[in-house]
Amino acid sequence: MKLKYWTFIIALYAGSLCSCSDFLSEDPKGNITTNYSETEEGCERLVLSLYNTHRDFLERLYLFGSMGADEQLVAVNGNDWRYFGEYFDTQMINNGWNRDFWKQLYNSLNVANLATEIIETAEIKDEGRRAELRAEAHALRAFYFWIITETYGDGAHFTTESTAGVKTIGYQPGVATFYKQMLEDLNIAATGLKLPQNSQWGRMNEGIRKFILMKVLMSLAGYPDDVISAAGYTKERCYTDALALTKSLRSDYNYRLLDDYTQIFDVDNQINDEIIWSVQYSTDKTYNGGGENGLHRYGVGWYNKSAVDNKAITTLWSHSLYYGREYRWTMPSLFMIQNFNEYDKRLYGSLQEYWCWIPTDWNQKPVYSDTVLIRHFRTVTDEEVAAGRQRAETHPLGHELFVEGLNHMYNLQTGEPTMNGRSCYHTNLKLLDSSREFAKDEKGHKDFIWFRLGEVYLSQAELYMYMGQKEEAAKVITELRKRALTEGHEEALKVTPDMITLDFILDEYMRELCMEGFRWYTLKRTGKLLERALKYNPDVKDKMKAYHVTRPIPQNEVDVVTNKDEFHQLPEYDK
């Protein structure tokens, strides 16, 4: 049984965990009695409630993990996301998305802290079950600590104690303290978790723990030596331990790369062998606890208007059950598209290129024999545009064929989207959700993939590179690319050891994981965020500074503390 059905059971419990506006005022016990929390059933529901909180912060994690890097730009309706995508300091500090993200992360952390406390003293008859719940709570807490630390850096508030009532004392010990605690939590979790093949889908298991530990070690390795040392590690040990984890994830469990890249993200294939961890949803909204997945809409632009001249495409609708609910918040960067070789199948599994006629109802399936819009991943000539429009003269139903190219969506010299291009662009296929009830429905039910095996391959190649083993790195990427090959053009995706550099591997991360939500964090931990954003993201030019590799603390959290001489905004934002 999928975890989503169990999380419904504790939806009301999770909802009672937080009612105050700031992280220092959360009462994790809420309306649940202490006696009940300390029973085995109460502990179980307390731990399960943590998964419900993942739906709360998912959209904001996607925003913070995607915008302002080299992969996605803000589309015309980006609204508040523009502040983070283009680094407007004042608006980031006072923005509701930032306030909510902080609040939601610390709510999750607070519940995890409570769980780690109560599990030790609760009336649990089976000590084996206690060990499982203990491991689960500590592993989840480590994940929350990782997000908090990589987002807010030295500005983050640290606590391992649950908070009841109003507390106004903040504590900022620095990132080393966080990493030391993450490693301790993940070490505790090493005894007690089930194997992936024996665990409930979507629930913490040993494979997920190892993936989190891999990310923690690779992130820690990116900090100065004094931080790494304070956390009890060396850079070399981070690399060797993380490499061992990648080998284990590839060989010790039932994970495997799918042969068809598109099947990873198919709404009808949400349980598959490549997924390591995903956020759970259900088409039965009862089980979602009011937290449906809205990410499907953000990467959908206009496909019923032309990027060439804004002409209406009357053979398509403004929204579609199959082509997506138009929102126009995020769009791919020109660099991201051009980063793909034309024979790399992953491009066509990530971005929409063809749209077909939808006759009389926007909930209908397209007529796949009648293509009416092509947005090529190349430049298109005026002659091609004209020839497509002239098809109406010979088409049985008088349908034009709208043919568009990158030159209509972007300035090819600067990468900046054109006026029409901010609205008319390639749809993000990975997040599309045709399980919605109707075309304009904003409430999605598709699981969101956090971790998958493809990233393990990339991490392994990166680690081999750091350790001077470029031949091994090339072998790993070659194996990962097998499913991306176009028959007859295998040489186009050939990888050799001399090609292996950090930038090449980061480009490969983009090709494999584009628009999956963690790009900003990947570039940050490798020390490449500022360089690559300034080089490939035209929207951050003359705006992004070195300190933007850490997000600001929401101003309301700074205002509420009483120890302002100890807890304060990050210096560069404190102007």
C-alpha positions as CSV (number, residue, x, y, z in Angstrom):
1,M,0.0,0.0,0.0
2,K,1.3,3.5,-0.8
3,L,2.1,5.8,2.0
4,K,-0.5,8.4,0.8
5,Y,-3.4,6.3,2.1
6,W,-1.9,6.2,5.6
7,T,-1.0,9.9,5.7
8,F,-4.7,10.7,5.4
9,I,-5.3,8.9,8.7
10,I,-3.2,11.5,10.4
11,A,-4.1,14.6,8.4
12,L,-6.1,16.1,11.2
13,Y,-3.3,15.3,13.6
14,A,-0.8,17.0,11.4
15,G,-3.1,20.0,11.0
16,S,-3.1,20.5,14.7
17,L,0.6,20.6,15.0
18,C,1.0,24.3,14.1
19,S,-1.1,27.4,14.5
20,C,1.3,30.2,15.1
21,S,3.0,32.3,12.5
22,D,6.7,32.0,13.5
23,F,9.0,29.0,14.1
24,L,9.6,29.9,17.7
25,S,5.9,29.5,18.6
26,E,5.0,26.1,17.3
27,D,3.2,23.6,19.6
28,P,3.8,20.2,18.1
29,K,1.4,18.4,20.4
30,G,-1.5,20.7,19.4
31,N,-4.8,19.3,20.5
32,I,-3.4,15.7,20.8
33,T,-3.0,14.7,24.4
34,T,0.4,13.9,25.8
35,N,-0.9,10.5,27.0
36,Y,-2.0,9.6,23.4
37,S,1.3,10.8,21.9
38,E,3.2,8.4,24.1
39,T,1.3,5.3,23.1
40,E,2.6,3.1,20.2
41,E,-0.3,4.3,18.0
42,G,0.4,7.9,18.9
43,C,4.0,7.6,18.0
44,E,3.2,5.9,14.7
45,R,0.8,8.7,13.8
46,L,3.2,11.4,14.9
47,V,5.9,10.0,12.6
48,L,3.4,9.6,9.7
49,S,2.3,13.2,10.2
50,L,5.8,14.2,9.0
51,Y,5.0,13.0,5.5
52,N,1.9,15.1,5.4
53,T,4.1,18.2,6.0
54,H,6.1,17.4,2.9
55,R,3.1,18.5,0.8
56,D,3.1,21.8,2.7
57,F,6.6,22.9,1.7
58,L,7.0,21.1,-1.7
59,E,6.1,24.0,-3.9
60,R,8.4,26.4,-2.0
61,L,11.2,23.9,-2.1
62,Y,10.8,23.7,-5.9
63,L,10.9,27.5,-6.1
64,F,14.0,27.9,-3.9
65,G,15.7,24.9,-5.6
66,S,15.0,26.0,-9.2
67,M,14.9,29.8,-9.6
68,G,17.9,32.0,-9.9
69,A,20.2,29.3,-11.3
70,D,21.1,28.5,-15.0
71,E,18.2,26.2,-15.9
72,Q,14.9,28.0,-15.5
73,L,13.8,31.6,-16.0
74,V,10.8,33.5,-14.7
75,A,8.0,33.6,-17.2
76,V,5.6,36.5,-17.7
77,N,3.3,35.6,-14.7
78,G,6.1,34.7,-12.3
79,N,5.0,37.2,-9.7
80,D,6.6,36.5,-6.4
81,W,8.9,33.9,-7.9
82,R,10.6,36.7,-9.8
83,Y,12.1,38.1,-6.6
84,F,14.0,34.8,-6.1
85,G,14.7,34.2,-9.7
86,E,16.2,37.7,-10.2
87,Y,17.5,38.4,-6.7
88,F,15.6,41.4,-5.4
89,D,16.8,41.6,-1.8
90,T,14.1,43.6,-0.2
91,Q,11.3,41.5,-1.7
92,M,13.0,38.2,-0.9
93,I,13.3,39.3,2.8
94,N,9.7,40.4,3.0
95,N,8.1,37.8,0.7
96,G,5.3,35.5,1.7
97,W,6.8,32.6,-0.1
98,N,10.0,32.9,2.0
99,R,8.0,33.4,5.2
100,D,5.9,30.3,4.5
101,F,8.9,28.2,3.5
102,W,10.7,29.0,6.7
103,K,7.6,28.4,8.8
104,Q,6.8,25.1,7.0
105,L,10.4,23.8,7.3
106,Y,10.5,24.6,11.0
107,N,7.1,23.0,11.5
108,S,8.5,19.8,10.0
109,L,11.6,20.1,12.1
110,N,9.6,20.7,15.3
111,V,7.4,17.6,14.8
112,A,10.6,15.6,14.0
113,N,12.1,16.9,17.2
114,L,9.0,15.9,19.2
115,A,9.1,12.4,17.6
116,T,12.7,11.8,18.6
117,E,11.9,12.8,22.2
118,I,8.6,10.8,22.6
119,I,9.7,7.6,20.9
120,E,12.3,7.1,23.6
121,T,9.8,7.0,26.5
122,A,6.6,5.9,24.8
123,E,4.9,2.7,25.7
124,I,6.0,0.6,22.8
125,K,6.0,-3.2,23.5
126,D,8.2,-4.2,20.6
127,E,11.7,-2.7,20.9
128,G,12.3,-3.5,17.2
129,R,9.3,-1.3,16.3
130,R,10.7,1.4,18.6
131,A,14.0,1.2,16.7
132,E,12.2,1.6,13.4
133,L,10.3,4.6,14.5
134,R,13.5,6.1,16.0
135,A,15.4,5.6,12.8
136,E,12.6,7.1,10.7
137,A,12.3,10.2,12.8
138,H,16.1,10.9,12.9
139,A,16.5,10.3,9.1
140,L,13.6,12.7,8.3
141,R,15.0,15.3,10.7
142,A,18.4,15.1,8.9
143,F,16.6,15.8,5.6
144,Y,14.9,18.9,7.0
145,F,18.2,20.1,8.5
146,W,19.9,19.7,5.1
147,I,17.2,21.8,3.3
148,I,17.3,24.5,6.1
149,T,21.1,24.7,6.1
150,E,21.6,24.7,2.4
151,T,18.9,27.4,2.0
152,Y,19.7,29.8,4.9
153,G,23.3,28.9,5.8
154,D,24.6,30.6,8.9
155,G,21.3,32.4,9.3
156,A,19.4,29.3,10.1
157,H,18.0,28.7,13.6
158,F,19.2,25.5,15.2
159,T,17.3,23.4,17.7
160,T,16.9,19.7,18.4
161,E,14.2,20.3,21.0
162,S,10.4,20.5,20.4
163,T,8.9,23.8,21.1
164,A,5.6,24.4,23.0
165,G,4.3,27.9,23.6
166,V,5.9,31.1,22.6
167,K,9.7,31.2,22.5
168,T,11.6,34.2,21.2
169,I,15.2,33.1,21.5
170,G,17.0,32.3,18.3
171,Y,20.2,30.3,18.0
172,Q,22.6,30.6,15.0
173,P,25.6,28.4,15.7
174,G,26.7,28.1,12.0
175,V,26.5,25.4,9.4
176,A,29.1,23.0,11.0
177,T,26.7,22.4,14.0
178,F,23.9,21.5,11.5
179,Y,26.1,19.1,9.6
180,K,27.4,17.4,12.7
181,Q,23.8,16.8,13.8
182,M,22.7,15.6,10.4
183,L,25.5,13.0,10.4
184,E,24.6,12.0,14.0
185,D,21.0,11.6,13.0
186,L,21.8,9.5,9.9
187,N,24.1,7.3,12.0
188,I,21.3,6.7,14.5
189,A,19.0,5.9,11.6
190,A,21.4,3.3,10.2
191,T,20.0,0.7,12.6
192,G,16.3,0.2,12.3
193,L,15.2,1.2,8.8
194,K,13.7,-1.4,6.5
195,L,15.2,-2.3,3.2
196,P,13.6,-0.6,0.2
197,Q,12.0,-3.8,-1.1
198,N,10.4,-4.4,2.3
199,S,9.2,-0.9,3.1
200,Q,5.9,0.9,2.3
201,W,6.2,3.0,-0.9
202,G,7.1,6.6,-0.1
203,R,8.1,5.9,3.5
204,M,11.7,6.3,4.8
205,N,13.9,3.2,4.3
206,E,17.6,2.4,4.2
207,G,17.9,3.3,0.5
208,I,16.5,6.8,1.1
209,R,18.7,7.2,4.2
210,K,21.8,6.4,2.1
211,F,20.8,8.9,-0.6
212,I,20.3,11.6,2.0
213,L,23.7,10.8,3.5
214,M,25.3,10.9,0.1
215,K,23.8,14.4,-0.5
216,V,24.9,15.6,3.0
217,L,28.5,14.4,2.5
218,M,28.7,15.9,-1.0
219,S,27.3,19.2,0.3
220,L,29.6,19.2,3.4
221,A,32.6,18.7,1.1
222,G,31.9,22.0,-0.6
223,Y,32.5,24.0,2.6
224,P,35.9,25.3,3.9
225,D,38.1,22.8,5.7
226,D,37.4,24.3,9.1
227,V,33.7,23.6,8.7
228,I,34.3,20.1,7.5
229,S,36.6,19.4,10.3
230,A,34.2,20.8,12.9
231,A,31.6,18.4,11.6
232,G,34.1,15.5,12.2
233,Y,35.1,14.9,8.6
234,T,37.8,15.6,6.0
235,K,37.0,16.5,2.4
236,E,38.7,13.2,1.3
237,R,36.5,11.2,3.7
238,C,33.4,12.9,2.4
239,Y,34.3,11.8,-1.1
240,T,35.2,8.2,-0.3
241,D,32.2,7.7,2.0
242,A,29.8,9.2,-0.6
243,L,31.3,7.1,-3.3
244,A,30.7,4.0,-1.3
245,L,27.1,5.0,-0.9
246,T,26.6,5.4,-4.6
247,K,28.0,1.9,-5.2
248,S,25.6,0.5,-2.6
249,L,22.6,2.3,-4.0
250,R,23.4,0.9,-7.5
251,S,24.0,-2.7,-6.4
252,D,22.5,-3.6,-3.1
253,Y,18.8,-2.9,-3.7
254,N,16.1,-3.2,-6.3
255,Y,16.7,0.1,-8.0
256,R,17.3,0.2,-11.7
257,L,17.4,2.7,-14.6
258,L,14.2,2.5,-16.7
259,D,14.9,1.8,-20.4
260,D,12.5,4.5,-21.5
261,Y,13.3,7.9,-19.9
262,T,9.8,9.2,-20.3
263,Q,8.4,6.4,-18.2
264,I,10.0,7.8,-15.1
265,F,7.6,10.7,-15.1
266,D,4.5,9.0,-16.5
267,V,1.5,9.6,-14.3
268,D,0.4,6.0,-14.9
269,N,3.8,4.7,-13.7
270,Q,4.3,6.4,-10.4
271,I,5.7,3.4,-8.7
272,N,8.8,2.4,-10.7
273,D,12.2,0.9,-10.1
274,E,14.1,4.2,-10.7
275,I,12.4,6.2,-8.0
276,I,14.1,6.2,-4.6
277,W,11.8,8.7,-2.8
278,S,8.7,10.7,-3.9
279,V,6.1,12.9,-2.2
280,Q,2.8,11.0,-2.3
281,Y,-0.6,12.2,-3.6
282,S,-3.8,10.5,-4.7
283,T,-6.5,11.0,-7.3
284,D,-8.9,10.6,-4.4
285,K,-8.5,14.1,-2.9
286,T,-9.7,12.8,0.5
287,Y,-6.3,11.2,1.0
288,N,-4.4,14.4,0.2
289,G,-5.4,16.2,3.3
290,G,-6.1,19.4,1.3
291,G,-2.6,19.5,0.0
292,E,-2.8,18.7,-3.7
293,N,0.2,19.1,-6.0
294,G,0.0,22.4,-7.9
295,L,3.5,22.2,-9.5
296,H,2.1,20.8,-12.8
297,R,0.9,24.2,-13.9
298,Y,3.9,26.4,-13.4
299,G,5.9,25.3,-16.4
300,V,3.0,25.5,-18.9
301,G,3.0,28.5,-21.2
302,W,0.6,29.6,-24.0
303,Y,0.2,27.0,-26.6
304,N,-2.9,28.5,-28.2
305,K,-0.9,31.6,-29.2
306,S,2.1,31.9,-31.5
307,A,5.5,33.0,-30.4
308,V,6.1,34.4,-33.8
309,D,3.3,37.1,-33.9
310,N,1.0,36.3,-30.9
311,K,-1.6,35.0,-33.4
312,A,-4.3,32.9,-31.8
313,I,-4.1,29.2,-32.5
314,T,-7.7,28.3,-32.7
315,T,-7.1,24.6,-33.0
316,L,-5.8,24.5,-29.5
317,W,-7.4,25.6,-26.2
318,S,-6.1,28.0,-23.5
319,H,-6.0,25.0,-21.1
320,S,-6.0,21.3,-21.7
321,L,-6.3,18.1,-19.6
322,Y,-3.4,16.7,-21.6
323,Y,-1.3,19.7,-22.6
324,G,-1.6,21.3,-19.2
325,R,-3.2,24.1,-17.2
326,E,-1.5,27.3,-18.5
327,Y,0.1,29.4,-15.8
328,R,3.3,30.9,-17.3
329,W,5.4,31.1,-14.1
330,T,8.6,29.3,-15.2
331,M,10.3,28.6,-18.5
332,P,13.5,26.8,-19.7
333,S,16.6,28.9,-20.3
334,L,18.0,29.0,-23.8
335,F,21.2,27.5,-22.4
336,M,19.3,24.6,-21.0
337,I,17.7,23.8,-24.4
338,Q,21.0,24.2,-26.3
339,N,22.8,22.1,-23.7
340,F,21.2,19.0,-25.3
341,N,22.5,17.3,-28.4
342,E,19.7,16.9,-30.9
343,Y,20.1,13.1,-30.7
344,D,19.7,13.0,-26.9
345,K,16.2,11.5,-26.2
346,R,16.1,13.2,-22.8
347,L,15.4,16.5,-24.4
348,Y,12.2,15.2,-26.0
349,G,11.2,13.5,-22.7
350,S,11.7,16.8,-20.8
351,L,10.2,19.5,-23.0
352,Q,7.1,19.6,-25.3
353,E,7.9,20.1,-29.0
354,Y,4.6,19.1,-30.8
355,W,1.0,19.9,-30.1
356,C,-2.0,18.3,-31.9
357,W,-5.5,19.4,-32.6
358,I,-8.0,19.2,-29.8
359,P,-11.5,19.4,-31.4
360,T,-14.5,20.5,-29.3
361,D,-13.6,20.1,-25.6
362,W,-10.5,21.0,-23.8
363,N,-10.8,17.8,-21.8
364,Q,-10.6,15.7,-24.9
365,K,-7.5,13.8,-26.0
366,P,-5.7,15.3,-28.9
367,V,-6.1,14.0,-32.5
368,Y,-2.5,12.8,-32.8
369,S,-2.7,12.6,-36.6
370,D,-3.1,16.4,-36.9
371,T,-0.2,18.4,-35.6
372,V,-1.0,22.1,-35.4
373,L,1.9,23.5,-33.5
374,I,5.6,22.8,-33.6
375,R,8.1,24.6,-31.3
376,H,11.4,23.4,-32.6
377,F,14.6,23.2,-30.5
378,R,16.4,25.1,-33.2
379,T,16.1,28.3,-35.2
380,V,13.3,28.5,-37.8
381,T,13.3,30.5,-41.0
382,D,10.6,32.9,-42.2
383,E,10.0,30.5,-45.1
384,E,9.3,27.6,-42.7
385,V,6.8,29.8,-40.8
386,A,5.0,30.8,-44.0
387,A,4.9,27.3,-45.4
388,G,3.3,26.0,-42.2
389,R,0.6,28.7,-42.2
390,Q,-0.2,28.0,-45.8
391,R,-1.1,24.4,-45.0
392,A,-4.6,25.7,-44.3
393,E,-5.1,25.9,-48.1
394,T,-4.8,22.2,-48.5
395,H,-5.8,20.8,-45.1
396,P,-9.2,19.1,-45.1
397,L,-10.4,21.2,-42.1
398,G,-8.4,24.3,-43.0
399,H,-5.9,23.9,-40.1
400,E,-2.8,26.0,-40.2
401,L,0.5,24.5,-38.9
402,F,2.3,26.9,-36.6
403,V,6.0,26.4,-36.9
404,E,8.2,28.2,-34.4
405,G,11.9,28.2,-33.4
406,L,14.2,29.3,-30.6
407,N,14.8,32.6,-32.5
408,H,11.1,33.4,-31.9
409,M,11.3,32.7,-28.2
410,Y,14.7,34.0,-27.3
411,N,17.3,36.6,-28.3
412,L,19.9,34.1,-29.5
413,Q,22.8,36.4,-28.6
414,T,21.8,37.2,-25.0
415,G,19.5,34.3,-24.1
416,E,16.8,36.8,-23.0
417,P,13.3,35.7,-23.8
418,T,11.4,37.8,-26.3
419,M,8.2,39.5,-25.4
420,N,6.2,36.7,-26.8
421,G,8.7,34.1,-25.6
422,R,8.0,34.9,-22.0
423,S,4.5,33.4,-22.6
424,C,5.0,31.0,-25.5
425,Y,7.6,28.4,-24.8
426,H,8.3,24.7,-24.4
427,T,6.2,23.0,-21.6
428,N,7.9,21.1,-18.8
429,L,6.7,17.6,-19.5
430,K,8.0,16.1,-16.3
431,L,5.4,17.8,-14.1
432,L,2.4,17.5,-16.4
433,D,-0.6,15.7,-14.7
434,S,-3.3,14.3,-16.9
435,S,-4.9,12.7,-13.9
436,R,-6.6,16.0,-13.0
437,E,-10.4,16.1,-13.3
438,F,-10.6,18.8,-15.9
439,A,-8.5,21.1,-18.1
440,K,-8.4,24.1,-15.8
441,D,-8.1,22.1,-12.6
442,E,-5.2,23.4,-10.5
443,K,-5.3,20.5,-8.0
444,G,-2.9,17.8,-9.2
445,H,-2.5,14.3,-7.8
446,K,0.8,13.2,-9.4
447,D,3.6,12.2,-7.0
448,F,6.6,14.4,-7.0
449,I,10.0,12.6,-7.4
450,W,12.6,13.8,-4.9
451,F,15.3,11.2,-5.4
452,R,15.9,8.8,-8.2
453,L,18.7,6.5,-9.4
454,G,19.8,8.7,-12.3
455,E,21.1,11.2,-9.8
456,V,23.1,8.5,-8.1
457,Y,24.9,7.8,-11.4
458,L,25.7,11.5,-11.8
459,S,26.9,11.8,-8.2
460,Q,29.2,8.8,-8.7
461,A,30.7,10.3,-11.8
462,E,31.3,13.6,-10.0
463,L,33.0,11.8,-7.1
464,Y,35.2,9.8,-9.4
465,M,36.2,13.1,-11.0
466,Y,37.1,14.6,-7.6
467,M,39.3,11.6,-6.9
468,G,41.1,11.8,-10.2
469,Q,39.5,8.7,-11.8
470,K,38.2,10.3,-15.0
471,E,38.0,7.0,-16.9
472,E,35.6,5.6,-14.3
473,A,33.5,8.9,-14.4
474,A,33.3,8.5,-18.2
475,K,32.1,4.9,-17.9
476,V,29.4,5.9,-15.4
477,I,28.0,8.6,-17.7
478,T,28.2,6.4,-20.7
479,E,26.1,3.8,-18.9
480,L,23.6,6.4,-17.8
481,R,23.3,7.7,-21.4
482,K,22.5,4.4,-23.0
483,R,18.8,5.0,-22.8
484,A,19.2,8.5,-24.3
485,L,20.9,7.3,-27.5
486,T,19.2,7.6,-30.9
487,E,19.9,4.6,-33.0
488,G,22.4,5.4,-35.7
489,H,23.7,8.4,-33.9
490,E,25.5,6.8,-30.9
491,E,28.7,8.7,-31.5
492,A,26.9,12.0,-30.8
493,L,26.7,11.1,-27.1
494,K,30.0,9.4,-26.7
495,V,31.9,10.3,-23.5
496,T,35.7,10.1,-23.1
497,P,37.9,10.7,-20.1
498,D,39.3,13.9,-21.5
499,M,35.8,15.4,-21.5
500,I,35.4,15.0,-17.8
501,T,35.4,18.4,-16.0
502,L,33.1,19.8,-13.3
503,D,31.3,21.9,-15.8
504,F,30.8,18.9,-18.1
505,I,29.3,17.0,-15.2
506,L,27.1,19.9,-14.2
507,D,25.9,20.1,-17.8
508,E,25.1,16.4,-17.6
509,Y,23.2,16.9,-14.3
510,M,21.1,19.4,-16.3
511,R,20.5,17.0,-19.2
512,E,19.4,14.2,-16.9
513,L,17.6,16.1,-14.1
514,C,16.5,19.3,-15.8
515,M,13.6,21.1,-14.0
516,E,13.3,18.4,-11.3
517,G,13.7,21.0,-8.5
518,F,17.2,20.9,-6.9
519,R,19.4,22.7,-9.5
520,W,20.1,25.7,-7.3
521,Y,21.3,23.5,-4.5
522,T,23.5,21.4,-6.8
523,L,25.2,24.5,-8.2
524,K,25.6,26.0,-4.7
525,R,27.3,23.0,-3.2
526,T,29.8,22.8,-6.1
527,G,30.7,26.4,-5.8
528,K,29.4,27.1,-9.3
529,L,26.1,28.9,-8.7
530,L,27.2,32.5,-9.1
531,E,29.4,31.8,-12.1
532,R,26.9,29.8,-14.1
533,A,23.9,31.9,-13.2
534,L,25.7,35.1,-14.4
535,K,26.9,33.3,-17.5
536,Y,23.7,31.5,-18.6
537,N,20.8,33.3,-16.9
538,P,20.2,36.7,-18.6
539,D,17.7,37.7,-15.9
540,V,20.2,37.9,-13.1
541,K,22.8,40.0,-14.9
542,D,23.9,43.0,-12.8
543,K,21.6,41.7,-10.0
544,M,23.2,38.6,-8.5
545,K,26.0,39.0,-6.0
546,A,28.3,36.5,-4.2
547,Y,26.1,36.5,-1.1
548,H,23.1,35.3,-3.0
549,V,24.3,31.8,-2.7
550,T,22.3,31.9,0.6
551,R,18.7,32.9,0.9
552,P,17.8,35.7,3.4
553,I,15.9,35.1,6.7
554,P,12.3,36.3,6.5
555,Q,12.1,39.7,8.2
556,N,9.2,38.7,10.5
557,E,11.5,36.0,12.0
558,V,14.2,38.6,12.7
559,D,11.6,40.9,14.2
560,V,10.1,38.4,16.6
561,V,13.3,37.4,18.5
562,T,14.4,39.2,21.7
563,N,18.1,38.3,21.5
564,K,18.8,40.5,18.4
565,D,22.4,40.9,19.3
566,E,22.8,37.1,18.8
567,F,20.2,36.3,16.2
568,H,20.2,38.5,13.2
569,Q,19.8,38.8,9.5
570,L,22.7,37.6,7.3
571,P,25.1,40.6,7.1
572,E,24.8,41.2,3.3
573,Y,21.0,41.4,3.5
574,D,21.0,43.5,6.7
575,K,21.1,46.9,5.0
